[in-house]
Amino acid sequence: MAKSYFSIVLDNPADDVWAVIRPFDHYAWAGVESETLIEKDKAPDQVSAIRRVTMGETIIRQVLLAHSDLERSYTYGFCDPVPFPVRNYTATIRVTPVVETGAAFVEWSATFDCAEQDHDRWTSHFEKEGFAQWLMALRRFMNARKCV
């Protein structure tokens, strides 16, 4: 099993950050030009909701596996067809308050299976091309909100 992980500290209260990333159908903060919707009229925090993300010609479908306002986290997986050569992909994004400073610690992780020779490639891809990019975009998004 492979694991990708990235974390960041944002100079915003955890509740404010969670309010932005909480809805499973809201992805504008990630800095990815896309259209996102929840299929079959489910609520965006309802376990089993399917998020359809359209980026140009690419469509990615993800299922919400867990959602917790108490833990400020949600977990999701890919629906078939999986857009990458990985299996059993499960990712979690979590927001934790940094009590001392009032900041937010945000972490994004995924576990998955892949061919042994592809382990380093996909571990790095999800960490650097995915989580790191999206969390840096979240920082910019949150900073822009402070200026308004």
C-alpha positions as CSV (number, residue, x, y, z in Angstrom):
1,M,0.0,0.0,0.0
2,A,1.3,3.5,-0.9
3,K,0.6,6.7,1.0
4,S,0.8,10.3,-0.2
5,Y,0.7,13.2,2.4
6,F,1.0,16.9,2.5
7,S,0.2,19.4,5.2
8,I,0.1,23.2,5.6
9,V,-0.5,25.8,8.3
10,L,-2.9,28.6,7.4
11,D,-3.1,31.9,9.2
12,N,-6.9,31.5,9.5
13,P,-9.2,30.0,12.2
14,A,-9.9,26.3,11.6
15,D,-13.6,26.9,11.5
16,D,-13.2,29.5,8.7
17,V,-11.0,27.1,6.7
18,W,-13.5,24.2,7.2
19,A,-16.4,26.4,6.1
20,V,-14.6,26.8,2.8
21,I,-13.6,23.2,2.1
22,R,-16.5,21.5,3.9
23,P,-19.0,21.3,0.9
24,F,-18.0,18.3,-1.2
25,D,-19.3,20.1,-4.3
26,H,-17.3,23.2,-3.8
27,Y,-13.8,23.0,-5.4
28,A,-13.2,26.6,-6.4
29,W,-10.7,27.1,-3.6
30,A,-8.4,24.5,-5.1
31,G,-7.3,26.7,-8.0
32,V,-8.4,24.2,-10.6
33,E,-10.6,25.5,-13.4
34,S,-13.4,23.0,-13.2
35,E,-17.1,22.5,-12.9
36,T,-18.2,20.4,-9.9
37,L,-21.6,19.0,-9.0
38,I,-23.1,16.3,-6.9
39,E,-25.0,13.6,-8.8
40,K,-28.5,12.5,-8.1
41,D,-29.5,15.5,-5.9
42,K,-27.7,14.3,-2.8
43,A,-26.5,16.8,-0.2
44,P,-22.9,17.7,-0.5
45,D,-22.2,16.4,3.0
46,Q,-24.2,13.1,2.6
47,V,-22.1,10.0,2.7
48,S,-22.4,8.2,-0.6
49,A,-22.7,11.5,-2.5
50,I,-20.9,11.4,-5.8
51,R,-18.9,14.4,-6.9
52,R,-18.4,14.9,-10.6
53,V,-15.5,17.2,-11.4
54,T,-15.2,18.2,-15.1
55,M,-11.9,19.8,-16.1
56,G,-11.9,20.4,-19.8
57,E,-12.4,16.9,-21.4
58,T,-11.6,15.1,-18.2
59,I,-14.3,13.9,-15.9
60,I,-13.4,12.5,-12.5
61,R,-16.0,11.0,-10.2
62,Q,-15.5,10.6,-6.5
63,V,-17.7,9.2,-3.7
64,L,-17.9,10.7,-0.3
65,L,-17.1,7.9,2.2
66,A,-17.1,9.9,5.5
67,H,-17.9,13.5,6.5
68,S,-17.5,14.9,10.0
69,D,-18.1,18.5,11.1
70,L,-16.8,17.6,14.6
71,E,-13.5,16.3,13.2
72,R,-13.5,18.9,10.3
73,S,-12.7,16.2,7.8
74,Y,-14.0,14.2,4.9
75,T,-12.9,11.1,3.2
76,Y,-13.5,10.1,-0.4
77,G,-12.5,7.6,-3.0
78,F,-12.6,7.3,-6.8
79,C,-15.5,5.9,-8.7
80,D,-14.9,3.8,-11.8
81,P,-13.4,4.5,-14.2
82,V,-10.5,5.5,-12.0
83,P,-8.5,8.2,-13.8
84,F,-5.1,6.9,-12.7
85,P,-3.6,3.4,-12.6
86,V,-4.2,2.9,-8.9
87,R,-6.6,0.8,-6.9
88,N,-8.3,1.2,-3.5
89,Y,-7.7,5.0,-3.5
90,T,-9.0,6.6,-0.3
91,A,-8.1,10.2,0.6
92,T,-8.9,12.4,3.6
93,I,-8.6,16.1,4.1
94,R,-8.7,17.3,7.7
95,V,-8.6,20.8,9.4
96,T,-7.2,21.0,12.9
97,P,-7.0,24.2,15.0
98,V,-3.6,25.3,16.2
99,V,-4.7,26.4,19.6
100,E,-1.6,28.4,20.5
101,T,-1.8,30.7,17.5
102,G,-5.4,30.4,16.2
103,A,-4.2,29.1,12.9
104,A,-5.4,26.0,11.1
105,F,-3.3,22.9,10.4
106,V,-4.6,21.3,7.1
107,E,-3.5,17.9,6.1
108,W,-4.4,15.8,3.0
109,S,-3.5,12.2,2.7
110,A,-4.3,9.2,0.5
111,T,-3.6,5.5,0.5
112,F,-3.8,3.4,-2.6
113,D,-2.4,0.3,-4.3
114,C,-0.4,0.5,-7.5
115,A,2.1,-1.5,-9.4
116,E,5.4,-1.8,-7.4
117,Q,7.4,-0.1,-10.2
118,D,5.0,2.9,-10.1
119,H,5.0,3.4,-6.3
120,D,7.3,6.4,-6.2
121,R,5.7,8.0,-9.3
122,W,2.2,8.0,-7.9
123,T,3.1,8.7,-4.3
124,S,4.9,11.8,-5.5
125,H,2.2,12.7,-8.1
126,F,-0.6,12.9,-5.5
127,E,1.5,14.7,-3.0
128,K,3.2,17.3,-5.2
129,E,0.9,17.6,-8.2
130,G,-2.3,17.3,-6.2
131,F,-2.3,18.0,-2.4
132,A,0.5,20.5,-2.3
133,Q,-0.8,22.5,-5.3
134,W,-4.4,22.5,-4.0
135,L,-3.5,23.4,-0.4
136,M,-1.3,26.3,-1.6
137,A,-4.3,27.4,-3.7
138,L,-6.4,27.2,-0.5
139,R,-3.9,29.5,1.2
140,R,-4.2,32.0,-1.6
141,F,-8.0,31.7,-1.5
142,M,-8.1,32.3,2.3
143,N,-5.7,35.2,2.1
144,A,-7.8,36.8,-0.6
145,R,-10.9,36.5,1.7
146,K,-9.0,38.4,4.5
147,C,-8.4,41.3,2.1
148,V,-12.1,41.7,1.3
